Amino acid sequence: MTRPLPDQSLGVEWTILELLARGIVDDLERQMVRDLLLADTLNWGELLEQALRHKMLPMLAHQIISAGLRFDVPMSIYMHLESVLEWNRCQIEVFRRETVRVAQGLAERGIQFVVTKGMTFESTLYESLGTRHMNDIDFMVTPKDREAVLSVMQELGFRPFFEWAKDARREEISSRLNRDHLPKLAREIDQPGTRIINVDVANSLTWTKSPFDVPVEEALEEPVEQPVPGTPGGSVPCFRPIYQFLFTVLHLFREAWLQKFVDFGSDVSLMKFGDVIRLLDRNRNELTDGGLLRTTEAHSVTHAVAWVLRQLDETFHTHTLQLLALEKHGDERLLGSQMQSSGYVRTSGQSMRERLQSKDRGSARPVAPGHSALLG
């Protein structure tokens, strides 16, 4: 079944990025992107700025290069995008090697863990093309293994990232208060273009003081071994499809709802919604056999998951709520009453699509718990 093409109500530039975020699947979409990139009305400054904001520059670069548009794109832009893609591919190679190194260190100590997010997506959802932007390497462990993991990471040359921060004391206090993650860890390396490798180790699928959760111990059961390209014989454990999907959706949910992510400039993005779409496309059978619904109901996360999927459907004209039998869920008022933090995001009636395109995310301010006017 052919997917509906996005409308161009938010401009040529935004249409291109929406198509790239969800993944090009057929010749019709491929031709549409090509036509839009060659349109006289295309504003290259706007396209590059939005691609940068949504961490999609490597993806845009690959699309332009693979479409053979060298002589149709302004030369300075084409050369810059070539460099962006090459640098991203080099960084991914460094991340792959470091992921295997850390994974081996944790495994040798008998620590249960999985690799998550970008490092698992780049070779599956993004076909090892070097187009998935990553800031760090992500792992998930159980709360009981926090100290053991810190010990291993220190042996591997990592130290808390807050030691590099401008206000180290403040960052240290924040990391101690938020027990859903270990302090961010970093290691200096002698690699052109990449001087510091950051590792983020989580021990929760949600966040500190979240009113709902999925037990990490359950999620880590029976992990799937995933090969790591470019590392002969190297593989790392990853979540099974249901828990991979749940973690990705719940991670997006918290970044959409908690004001601190707006303030940090790291809240919802096109690429994060694109990850959800690609996970659904890749694991449709596993996600539609009823197991996902039973798991969300067992851990009271059904409304949070459905809320994200409703935003996805309205933004990208998909039908994920229907596909996953979640049409009756996603109650915003109930979610608002559950949340314990006062730092909700209120977007003044914006749709998620408008929020994503907006360059003034700071206009979305917190509201008190229980307020009915939450996200649009």
ChimeraX attribute file (.defattr): number of C-alpha atoms within 10 A of each C-alpha:
attribute: neighborCount
match mode: 1-to-1
recipient: residues
	/A:1	3
	/A:2	8
	/A:3	12
	/A:4	10
	/A:5	14
	/A:6	16
	/A:7	13
	/A:8	11
	/A:9	8
	/A:10	12
	/A:11	14
	/A:12	20
	/A:13	24
	/A:14	21
	/A:15	20
	/A:16	22
	/A:17	22
	/A:18	22
	/A:19	19
	/A:20	21
	/A:21	23
	/A:22	19
	/A:23	19
	/A:24	16
	/A:25	12
	/A:26	10
	/A:27	9
	/A:28	13
	/A:29	20
	/A:30	16
	/A:31	13
	/A:32	16
	/A:33	24
	/A:34	17
	/A:35	13
	/A:36	15
	/A:37	22
	/A:38	13
	/A:39	12
	/A:40	8
	/A:41	11
	/A:42	14
	/A:43	13
	/A:44	14
	/A:45	11
	/A:46	14
	/A:47	21
	/A:48	17
	/A:49	15
	/A:50	21
	/A:51	22
	/A:52	13
	/A:53	17
	/A:54	21
	/A:55	20
	/A:56	22
	/A:57	24
	/A:58	25
	/A:59	25
	/A:60	23
	/A:61	23
	/A:62	19
	/A:63	19
	/A:64	20
	/A:65	15
	/A:66	10
	/A:67	13
	/A:68	12
	/A:69	15
	/A:70	15
	/A:71	8
	/A:72	11
	/A:73	16
	/A:74	11
	/A:75	11
	/A:76	9
	/A:77	15
	/A:78	18
	/A:79	13
	/A:80	12
	/A:81	21
	/A:82	17
	/A:83	14
	/A:84	19
	/A:85	23
	/A:86	17
	/A:87	17
	/A:88	21
	/A:89	19
	/A:90	17
	/A:91	20
	/A:92	24
	/A:93	17
	/A:94	15
	/A:95	21
	/A:96	20
	/A:97	16
	/A:98	15
	/A:99	22
	/A:100	18
	/A:101	13
	/A:102	18
	/A:103	20
	/A:104	15
	/A:105	17
	/A:106	20
	/A:107	13
	/A:108	10
	/A:109	11
	/A:110	10
	/A:111	18
	/A:112	17
	/A:113	28
	/A:114	23
	/A:115	23
	/A:116	22
	/A:117	21
	/A:118	20
	/A:119	23
	/A:120	23
	/A:121	16
	/A:122	20
	/A:123	18
	/A:124	16
	/A:125	20
	/A:126	17
	/A:127	11
	/A:128	16
	/A:129	16
	/A:130	21
	/A:131	25
	/A:132	25
	/A:133	21
	/A:134	16
	/A:135	14
	/A:136	19
	/A:137	23
	/A:138	19
	/A:139	22
	/A:140	23
	/A:141	24
	/A:142	21
	/A:143	17
	/A:144	11
	/A:145	14
	/A:146	17
	/A:147	11
	/A:148	13
	/A:149	22
	/A:150	18
	/A:151	13
	/A:152	17
	/A:153	20
	/A:154	14
	/A:155	11
	/A:156	14
	/A:157	12
	/A:158	19
	/A:159	20
	/A:160	22
	/A:161	20
	/A:162	20
	/A:163	15
	/A:164	11
	/A:165	12
	/A:166	9
	/A:167	10
	/A:168	14
	/A:169	12
	/A:170	11
	/A:171	19
	/A:172	17
	/A:173	12
	/A:174	13
	/A:175	17
	/A:176	12
	/A:177	11
	/A:178	13
	/A:179	17
	/A:180	20
	/A:181	22
	/A:182	21
	/A:183	23
	/A:184	20
	/A:185	22
	/A:186	22
	/A:187	17
	/A:188	13
	/A:189	12
	/A:190	8
	/A:191	11
	/A:192	9
	/A:193	10
	/A:194	14
	/A:195	10
	/A:196	14
	/A:197	19
	/A:198	19
	/A:199	26
	/A:200	18
	/A:201	25
	/A:202	24
	/A:203	22
	/A:204	22
	/A:205	24
	/A:206	23
	/A:207	18
	/A:208	13
	/A:209	13
	/A:210	15
	/A:211	15
	/A:212	16
	/A:213	17
	/A:214	20
	/A:215	14
	/A:216	19
	/A:217	15
	/A:218	10
	/A:219	24
	/A:220	20
	/A:221	14
	/A:222	11
	/A:223	18
	/A:224	15
	/A:225	15
	/A:226	16
	/A:227	17
	/A:228	21
	/A:229	15
	/A:230	11
	/A:231	12
	/A:232	8
	/A:233	8
	/A:234	18
	/A:235	18
	/A:236	22
	/A:237	21
	/A:238	24
	/A:239	25
	/A:240	17
	/A:241	20
	/A:242	19
	/A:243	22
	/A:244	18
	/A:245	21
	/A:246	23
	/A:247	21
	/A:248	19
	/A:249	24
	/A:250	20
	/A:251	17
	/A:252	22
	/A:253	20
	/A:254	20
	/A:255	19
	/A:256	22
	/A:257	21
	/A:258	20
	/A:259	24
	/A:260	18
	/A:261	17
	/A:262	21
	/A:263	14
	/A:264	9
	/A:265	13
	/A:266	13
	/A:267	21
	/A:268	21
	/A:269	22
	/A:270	23
	/A:271	21
	/A:272	20
	/A:273	23
	/A:274	20
	/A:275	24
	/A:276	22
	/A:277	22
	/A:278	18
	/A:279	20
	/A:280	19
	/A:281	14
	/A:282	14
	/A:283	13
	/A:284	14
	/A:285	11
	/A:286	14
	/A:287	20
	/A:288	15
	/A:289	11
	/A:290	12
	/A:291	11
	/A:292	20
	/A:293	18
	/A:294	12
	/A:295	16
	/A:296	19
	/A:297	11
	/A:298	11
	/A:299	12
	/A:300	15
	/A:301	21
	/A:302	22
	/A:303	19
	/A:304	23
	/A:305	24
	/A:306	25
	/A:307	22
	/A:308	22
	/A:309	27
	/A:310	23
	/A:311	20
	/A:312	22
	/A:313	16
	/A:314	13
	/A:315	18
	/A:316	22
	/A:317	15
	/A:318	17
	/A:319	14
	/A:320	18
	/A:321	21
	/A:322	13
	/A:323	13
	/A:324	18
	/A:325	14
	/A:326	18
	/A:327	15
	/A:328	11
	/A:329	17
	/A:330	21
	/A:331	13
	/A:332	18
	/A:333	13
	/A:334	13
	/A:335	17
	/A:336	20
	/A:337	13
	/A:338	14
	/A:339	19
	/A:340	14
	/A:341	16
	/A:342	14
	/A:343	17
	/A:344	25
	/A:345	26
	/A:346	23
	/A:347	20
	/A:348	14
	/A:349	12
	/A:350	14
	/A:351	14
	/A:352	21
	/A:353	19
	/A:354	14
	/A:355	19
	/A:356	20
	/A:357	16
	/A:358	13
	/A:359	12
	/A:360	10
	/A:361	18
	/A:362	14
	/A:363	14
	/A:364	18
	/A:365	17
	/A:366	19
	/A:367	17
	/A:368	16
	/A:369	16
	/A:370	17
	/A:371	13
	/A:372	15
	/A:373	15
	/A:374	21
	/A:375	21
	/A:376	16
